[in-house]
Amino acid sequence: MKNILSIVTVLLSLLMMGCSDILEKEPLAALSTSSAYVTAEDAEKAVTAAYHPLTGNNWCCGNYGNGGYMHWVLGNVASDDTEKGGESGSDQLYAQQVSLFNIPSDNDATRFAWQNQYIGVHRANMVLDNIVDIEMDEALKNRFLAEAKFLRAWYYFNLVKTFGDVPLILDADLETYDLARTPKAEVYAQIIQDLEEASQVLPNRSAYSDADGGRATKGAALAYLGKVYLYLNDFVNAETYFKQVIDSGEYSLDPDYLGMFLRDGENSVEHIFKTQFLHDQGATPVRNILTTVFGSRARNGWGFNLPTQDFVDAFEPGDPRLGHTVYKNGDIMPDGETANVGNSTTGYLNKKYYVPDYERVGGSIQIGRDDIYMRYGKVLLWYAEAANENNHTDEALWALEEIRARARGAEAVLPEITETDQTALRQIIWHEQRVEFGQEFERFWELVRQGRAGQVMRNYAETYDTAKGAGFRDGVNEIYPVPQTEINLSDGKITQNPGY
């Protein structure tokens, strides 16, 4: 995938719908679909283009990702784990608005999230609509179609958890503003159908060659089926699908917790689905700008996404994961440097995106670090939660201990959990998820699906005497406003979420 992504710019000029067809009509000089989808190579290019919006999940605008799905804002900054950071409160105002839950309908983060994910949906639909009739190896064609179904489901999962009801578009000839919003139950049903069909065709991770690393796999489809059912509070199905991933033998916990986030760990046995980036700094590099966004301003970074004291205090005494997840002034970093967090107002920065000196290309901290969205550690703790809800206490405790044993290593910390009361164990598992998944863009969505986002965020505001979280309104802020641009383009067919 890394080699394929490097030619995406050329591919997008060849595929007639490569640019943002959400905001623009296609130029008259564009190639017709009959000439763009002829060979197996055309099919592969189309699938590659459908992956490309994953690489835009970094920043908001201009040259910084051209408006990606902003996981760090919508998943981190909205939660009690992270402060916005940056040069000042007005630096990237969209993130400050999210932090305060004073989010207008023209907020950049939500606007680009909508656009980026629908670009992904459109490109997946282009694959599904146009490669079926190509004369090529049928097994490869079916794999490409399954990859497109997985990607469409992935994009729609982000959309539905962010906005609730959204237009469900299954035809590449339709635009988002051609349709009204589809009830989220129907969107979830389509997500499940796409993932189920993809899981029946996609190869296991071990069946792919190194050149195809990063493509969707059977394990990824099963893991996301488990996650989708977890968000629907269907713990029976969630447990079933997570168990299939566990039993597959394709994945295991990486003994090097921090290492799996660094370049040397990019092919970790723990990774299930991620966005892969190139490391080079050539004419068309595919780089992950989050390493700069989260980097220290004392080291040419921009100082955003600051771990909070509340997040730091959530770790049990001696938990090694704390030192692998955040860093502060004076810490000795993996490259031997003494940490300087610059102007961080919390005193902390995100270590999972720290770039050691030995990884820098030409001294730059903006390198090809992969974004890891699904890993085996997440599967285990979500499996533990589902098993506990289904009164399978032994299974829940087994999965929980797998995570804690890896975390403690040889240290005499993190005692084994033996709690069997369902309510008490639920709280323990939720806590373990917070520290294990720390700074990985899950926290806000976890609070929402657990039904406690408002309580947690208002408590945060009161505890720290801050405006962050104080404005959270139950029944409103669990989802974000629909971008006003989309409402206008639809001539009112698309409506706004209540409270915005």
TIKEKOL-75874 format. One line per field, with one value per residue (C-alpha): residue in one letter; x negated, y negated, z. Coordinates in steps of 0.2 Angstrom, whole numbers, always signed. Layout:
N
r: (A / ...)
u: (X / ...)
v: (Y / ...)
w: (Z / ...)
***
This chain:
500
r: (M / K / N / I / L / S / I / V / T / V / L / L / S / L / L / M / M / G / C / S / D / I / L / E / K / E / P / L / A / A / L / S / T / S / S / A / Y / V / T / A / E / D / A / E / K / A / V / T / A / A / Y / H / P / L / T / G / N / N / W / C / C / G / N / Y / G / N / G / G / Y / M / H / W / V / L / G / N / V / A / S / D / D / T / E / K / G / G / E / S / G / S / D / Q / L / Y / A / Q / Q / V / S / L / F / N / I / P / S / D / N / D / A / T / R / F / A / W / Q / N / Q / Y / I / G / V / H / R / A / N / M / V / L / D / N / I / V / D / I / E / M / D / E / A / L / K / N / R / F / L / A / E / A / K / F / L / R / A / W / Y / Y / F / N / L / V / K / T / F / G / D / V / P / L / I / L / D / A / D / L / E / T / Y / D / L / A / R / T / P / K / A / E / V / Y / A / Q / I / I / Q / D / L / E / E / A / S / Q / V / L / P / N / R / S / A / Y / S / D / A / D / G / G / R / A / T / K / G / A / A / L / A / Y / L / G / K / V / Y / L / Y / L / N / D / F / V / N / A / E / T / Y / F / K / Q / V / I / D / S / G / E / Y / S / L / D / P / D / Y / L / G / M / F / L / R / D / G / E / N / S / V / E / H / I / F / K / T / Q / F / L / H / D / Q / G / A / T / P / V / R / N / I / L / T / T / V / F / G / S / R / A / R / N / G / W / G / F / N / L / P / T / Q / D / F / V / D / A / F / E / P / G / D / P / R / L / G / H / T / V / Y / K / N / G / D / I / M / P / D / G / E / T / A / N / V / G / N / S / T / T / G / Y / L / N / K / K / Y / Y / V / P / D / Y / E / R / V / G / G / S / I / Q / I / G / R / D / D / I / Y / M / R / Y / G / K / V / L / L / W / Y / A / E / A / A / N / E / N / N / H / T / D / E / A / L / W / A / L / E / E / I / R / A / R / A / R / G / A / E / A / V / L / P / E / I / T / E / T / D / Q / T / A / L / R / Q / I / I / W / H / E / Q / R / V / E / F / G / Q / E / F / E / R / F / W / E / L / V / R / Q / G / R / A / G / Q / V / M / R / N / Y / A / E / T / Y / D / T / A / K / G / A / G / F / R / D / G / V / N / E / I / Y / P / V / P / Q / T / E / I / N / L / S / D / G / K / I / T / Q / N / P / G / Y)
u: (+0 / -14 / -21 / -3 / +1 / -14 / -5 / +12 / +10 / +8 / +23 / +35 / +32 / +36 / +52 / +66 / +73 / +56 / +59 / +72 / +88 / +97 / +94 / +89 / +97 / +85 / +75 / +81 / +64 / +65 / +63 / +79 / +81 / +81 / +63 / +57 / +63 / +56 / +42 / +37 / +24 / +39 / +48 / +33 / +31 / +49 / +48 / +32 / +41 / +55 / +41 / +34 / +46 / +39 / +23 / +33 / +37 / +25 / +29 / +42 / +38 / +26 / +11 / +13 / +23 / +36 / +49 / +49 / +59 / +52 / +51 / +40 / +53 / +69 / +62 / +49 / +52 / +70 / +66 / +58 / +42 / +35 / +34 / +34 / +17 / +9 / +2 / +18 / +36 / +40 / +27 / +38 / +54 / +64 / +55 / +59 / +77 / +78 / +69 / +82 / +97 / +101 / +101 / +108 / +115 / +100 / +87 / +72 / +69 / +87 / +88 / +72 / +76 / +93 / +84 / +69 / +79 / +92 / +77 / +72 / +90 / +91 / +74 / +80 / +96 / +86 / +77 / +93 / +102 / +89 / +77 / +89 / +89 / +70 / +62 / +49 / +46 / +62 / +54 / +45 / +60 / +70 / +57 / +57 / +76 / +74 / +61 / +73 / +87 / +76 / +71 / +88 / +94 / +79 / +83 / +101 / +97 / +88 / +102 / +116 / +107 / +103 / +119 / +133 / +144 / +135 / +139 / +136 / +129 / +126 / +125 / +109 / +120 / +129 / +122 / +125 / +136 / +148 / +155 / +163 / +155 / +157 / +162 / +146 / +154 / +154 / +136 / +130 / +139 / +130 / +113 / +116 / +121 / +106 / +94 / +102 / +101 / +83 / +78 / +83 / +72 / +57 / +41 / +33 / +19 / +6 / +12 / +7 / -10 / -21 / -17 / +2 / -1 / +12 / +27 / +43 / +43 / +55 / +49 / +52 / +70 / +74 / +66 / +77 / +92 / +89 / +86 / +102 / +113 / +104 / +110 / +128 / +127 / +129 / +117 / +121 / +115 / +101 / +94 / +96 / +87 / +73 / +71 / +69 / +54 / +46 / +48 / +41 / +23 / +19 / +15 / +7 / +2 / -14 / -26 / -33 / -18 / -27 / -36 / -21 / -17 / -35 / -41 / -50 / -34 / -23 / -21 / -17 / -7 / +5 / +11 / +28 / +32 / +22 / +18 / +0 / -11 / -27 / -42 / -51 / -52 / -51 / -41 / -25 / -27 / -13 / -17 / -7 / -6 / +0 / -18 / -20 / -3 / -6 / -24 / -32 / -33 / -51 / -55 / -46 / -30 / -13 / -9 / +9 / +19 / +12 / +15 / +24 / +19 / +36 / +30 / +13 / +21 / +32 / +17 / +13 / -3 / -17 / -7 / -21 / -8 / -8 / -26 / -23 / -8 / -13 / -29 / -34 / -49 / -64 / -59 / -72 / -64 / -67 / -81 / -90 / -85 / -78 / -60 / -55 / -36 / -37 / -22 / -10 / +2 / +5 / -13 / -11 / -12 / -7 / -21 / -13 / -16 / -34 / -47 / -64 / -79 / -83 / -66 / -68 / -71 / -81 / -78 / -59 / -47 / -33 / -36 / -27 / -20 / -5 / +11 / +17 / +36 / +39 / +27 / +29 / +28 / +44 / +52 / +48 / +55 / +70 / +72 / +70 / +84 / +96 / +93 / +96 / +112 / +117 / +112 / +97 / +87 / +72 / +70 / +70 / +57 / +46 / +46 / +43 / +29 / +21 / +20 / +14 / +1 / -7 / -6 / -15 / -28 / -41 / -35 / -27 / -12 / +6 / +13 / +24 / +42 / +53 / +70 / +85 / +99 / +105 / +108 / +91 / +82 / +90 / +82 / +65 / +66 / +71 / +56 / +44 / +50 / +47 / +28 / +25 / +33 / +25 / +24 / +30 / +45 / +58 / +62 / +76 / +85 / +83 / +91 / +106 / +109 / +108 / +121 / +111 / +103 / +112 / +109 / +91 / +88 / +98 / +88 / +72 / +77 / +82 / +67 / +54 / +64 / +64 / +76 / +70 / +85 / +96 / +107 / +111 / +130 / +137 / +147 / +138 / +119 / +118 / +117 / +111 / +120 / +123 / +112 / +123 / +115 / +123 / +140 / +139 / +133 / +148 / +161 / +166 / +168 / +155 / +160 / +150 / +148 / +158 / +150 / +139)
v: (+0 / -12 / -10 / -12 / -28 / -37 / -38 / -44 / -61 / -54 / -42 / -55 / -65 / -49 / -44 / -56 / -57 / -60 / -77 / -82 / -79 / -85 / -103 / -103 / -97 / -86 / -96 / -93 / -86 / -72 / -54 / -44 / -29 / -18 / -23 / -24 / -6 / +6 / +16 / +24 / +10 / -2 / +8 / +7 / -11 / -14 / -4 / -14 / -30 / -24 / -22 / -39 / -49 / -39 / -49 / -66 / -63 / -75 / -93 / -105 / -115 / -123 / -112 / -102 / -87 / -96 / -94 / -77 / -68 / -76 / -62 / -72 / -85 / -75 / -61 / -68 / -87 / -85 / -73 / -75 / -67 / -82 / -101 / -109 / -117 / -128 / -145 / -153 / -150 / -157 / -146 / -133 / -140 / -125 / -115 / -127 / -127 / -108 / -109 / -121 / -113 / -129 / -122 / -133 / -124 / -132 / -123 / -118 / -102 / -95 / -102 / -94 / -78 / -77 / -81 / -69 / -54 / -57 / -58 / -41 / -34 / -41 / -32 / -16 / -17 / -21 / -4 / +6 / -2 / -1 / +14 / +28 / +29 / +28 / +44 / +49 / +62 / +65 / +69 / +52 / +43 / +50 / +45 / +27 / +26 / +33 / +19 / +6 / +13 / +12 / -6 / -12 / -4 / -12 / -29 / -28 / -22 / -38 / -48 / -40 / -42 / -60 / -66 / -53 / -52 / -55 / -53 / -34 / -35 / -18 / -25 / -34 / -45 / -53 / -68 / -70 / -85 / -74 / -65 / -68 / -61 / -42 / -36 / -30 / -13 / -10 / -17 / -5 / +9 / +5 / +4 / +21 / +29 / +21 / +28 / +45 / +47 / +40 / +52 / +67 / +63 / +53 / +63 / +65 / +54 / +68 / +71 / +54 / +50 / +36 / +26 / +26 / +22 / +9 / +16 / +22 / +39 / +52 / +48 / +29 / +32 / +44 / +32 / +17 / +28 / +31 / +12 / +7 / +19 / +13 / -5 / +2 / +10 / +27 / +36 / +53 / +50 / +39 / +53 / +65 / +55 / +50 / +68 / +73 / +60 / +67 / +85 / +82 / +83 / +68 / +56 / +55 / +41 / +33 / +34 / +17 / +5 / -11 / -2 / +2 / -16 / -20 / -17 / -1 / +6 / +2 / +21 / +25 / +41 / +31 / +20 / +24 / +9 / -7 / -21 / -18 / -33 / -34 / -40 / -49 / -67 / -67 / -77 / -68 / -62 / -54 / -61 / -61 / -79 / -74 / -71 / -90 / -95 / -86 / -90 / -102 / -120 / -119 / -107 / -114 / -106 / -115 / -110 / -104 / -90 / -92 / -77 / -83 / -81 / -72 / -59 / -57 / -55 / -41 / -29 / -18 / -21 / -13 / -9 / -9 / -14 / -32 / -34 / -27 / -38 / -56 / -65 / -80 / -92 / -82 / -65 / -55 / -51 / -35 / -44 / -49 / -67 / -77 / -82 / -100 / -102 / -120 / -130 / -116 / -123 / -106 / -101 / -86 / -80 / -65 / -52 / -40 / -53 / -58 / -57 / -51 / -58 / -42 / -43 / -60 / -62 / -78 / -83 / -84 / -78 / -77 / -59 / -44 / -38 / -27 / -30 / -15 / -14 / +4 / +15 / +31 / +22 / +13 / +29 / +38 / +24 / +22 / +41 / +40 / +27 / +37 / +53 / +45 / +38 / +55 / +62 / +71 / +66 / +78 / +73 / +54 / +57 / +67 / +53 / +40 / +49 / +51 / +32 / +29 / +43 / +35 / +18 / +23 / +33 / +39 / +24 / +28 / +16 / +18 / +32 / +45 / +40 / +53 / +43 / +53 / +41 / +35 / +17 / +15 / +24 / +13 / -2 / +7 / +11 / -6 / -13 / -1 / -6 / -24 / -21 / -8 / -18 / -34 / -48 / -36 / -46 / -35 / -43 / -55 / -42 / -29 / -41 / -44 / -26 / -23 / -36 / -47 / -60 / -74 / -69 / -66 / -83 / -94 / -85 / -89 / -108 / -109 / -100 / -110 / -126 / -128 / -131 / -115 / -103 / -115 / -118 / -100 / -98 / -81 / -75 / -88 / -86 / -68 / -71 / -86 / -99 / -95 / -108 / -122 / -121 / -104 / -110 / -125 / -114 / -102 / -116 / -111 / -92 / -90 / -96 / -102 / -91 / -97 / -111 / -118)
w: (+0 / +4 / -14 / -21 / -11 / -19 / -36 / -29 / -36 / -54 / -51 / -46 / -62 / -72 / -62 / -67 / -49 / -41 / -34 / -21 / -31 / -15 / -19 / -37 / -53 / -64 / -78 / -96 / -100 / -88 / -94 / -96 / -84 / -100 / -103 / -85 / -80 / -92 / -85 / -69 / -67 / -68 / -55 / -43 / -45 / -41 / -25 / -20 / -23 / -11 / +2 / +0 / +11 / +26 / +23 / +25 / +43 / +49 / +49 / +43 / +28 / +15 / +13 / +28 / +23 / +12 / +26 / +33 / +46 / +62 / +74 / +86 / +88 / +88 / +98 / +109 / +111 / +114 / +129 / +146 / +140 / +130 / +129 / +112 / +114 / +100 / +101 / +109 / +111 / +94 / +86 / +76 / +83 / +77 / +90 / +103 / +99 / +100 / +117 / +124 / +115 / +108 / +90 / +76 / +60 / +50 / +61 / +51 / +60 / +56 / +39 / +33 / +42 / +32 / +16 / +18 / +23 / +9 / -3 / +3 / +1 / -16 / -21 / -14 / -24 / -39 / -37 / -33 / -48 / -61 / -59 / -59 / -78 / -80 / -88 / -75 / -62 / -53 / -36 / -37 / -43 / -28 / -16 / -23 / -21 / -3 / +1 / -6 / +5 / +20 / +16 / +13 / +30 / +38 / +31 / +36 / +53 / +56 / +48 / +58 / +75 / +71 / +64 / +68 / +53 / +36 / +18 / +13 / -4 / -13 / -30 / -37 / -48 / -33 / -22 / -4 / -7 / -18 / -4 / +13 / +29 / +31 / +49 / +57 / +60 / +42 / +40 / +53 / +44 / +28 / +38 / +45 / +28 / +20 / +34 / +34 / +15 / +16 / +30 / +19 / +5 / +12 / +15 / +32 / +36 / +34 / +16 / +10 / +3 / +11 / -4 / +0 / +19 / +25 / +14 / +23 / +30 / +36 / +54 / +51 / +45 / +60 / +72 / +66 / +66 / +84 / +87 / +77 / +88 / +103 / +98 / +96 / +113 / +105 / +117 / +111 / +93 / +99 / +109 / +95 / +82 / +94 / +99 / +80 / +79 / +95 / +89 / +72 / +78 / +66 / +80 / +97 / +109 / +105 / +120 / +116 / +119 / +114 / +100 / +90 / +88 / +81 / +63 / +68 / +74 / +59 / +55 / +73 / +76 / +85 / +71 / +63 / +53 / +50 / +37 / +30 / +25 / +15 / +24 / +10 / +7 / -12 / -24 / -19 / -1 / +8 / +26 / +42 / +48 / +65 / +71 / +68 / +75 / +91 / +92 / +104 / +99 / +106 / +92 / +77 / +82 / +84 / +101 / +99 / +108 / +125 / +137 / +153 / +171 / +173 / +160 / +168 / +185 / +178 / +178 / +193 / +202 / +192 / +176 / +163 / +150 / +157 / +152 / +135 / +132 / +138 / +141 / +152 / +154 / +159 / +153 / +143 / +127 / +116 / +106 / +122 / +121 / +136 / +133 / +132 / +130 / +125 / +129 / +134 / +146 / +154 / +155 / +144 / +126 / +116 / +116 / +104 / +90 / +96 / +82 / +89 / +81 / +72 / +63 / +56 / +38 / +34 / +52 / +49 / +62 / +49 / +43 / +37 / +54 / +52 / +60 / +69 / +71 / +76 / +86 / +96 / +112 / +108 / +103 / +119 / +130 / +120 / +121 / +140 / +141 / +130 / +139 / +156 / +150 / +144 / +161 / +154 / +169 / +167 / +148 / +153 / +167 / +155 / +142 / +155 / +162 / +145 / +144 / +162 / +160 / +145 / +153 / +169 / +161 / +174 / +186 / +203 / +198 / +191 / +202 / +193 / +193 / +202 / +204 / +198 / +202 / +184 / +189 / +197 / +184 / +171 / +179 / +180 / +161 / +156 / +166 / +158 / +141 / +145 / +149 / +137 / +122 / +128 / +115 / +101 / +97 / +106 / +122 / +117 / +107 / +121 / +134 / +122 / +118 / +137 / +140 / +152 / +141 / +148 / +166 / +164 / +154 / +166 / +181 / +172 / +170 / +189 / +195 / +186 / +186 / +167 / +153 / +144 / +145 / +155 / +140 / +136 / +133 / +136 / +120 / +109 / +110 / +108 / +90 / +80 / +69 / +51 / +41 / +35 / +18 / +15 / +21 / +9 / -6 / -3 / -3 / +14 / +10 / +23 / +40 / +55 / +71 / +86 / +97 / +83)
***
